[in-house]
Amino acid sequence: MTRIIVLLFMLLFVSGSIIFIVSKSKGKSTINLMILGIEITLVGGIIAIDPNSNLGGIEYIIIFLGLILNIIGFSNDN
């Protein structure tokens, strides 16, 4: 039961952060949004390959969030 609550909280957090970043980036350049996505992906990748970190899969959610931001930046027409 606790795992389900934690999973739902993480899902809400990721979706809320995506909505927040996309709403703040409406007037921004698409290059800036793509660079932000690349930076988030790199940080998540560094955390994922670190043998001393044990975040229970959160690092892969961080990588996925960066990938989504790259796709949003690529699809925007500014």
Phi, psi and omega in degrees: 000320180294323179296324180293319179295317179295318179297318178295320178296318179295321178296317177295321179295315181295314180293322177294320179291325176295315179298319180295314182294319180293321180291327178282342185259016182296320181265001184275165176287147179291333178295318179298320179293321179291323177294321176298318178296320178294318179297317179295320178297317179295318179297316177296324178292320178295319177295322183291324183270354178288121183288343181270352181266137178222085183260001176072033177098355180294329180296328178286330174292323177297317178297318179296322177297318176297321178296319179296319178296323176297319180293319178296318178295326180287328184271348179290147180246080177257000000 
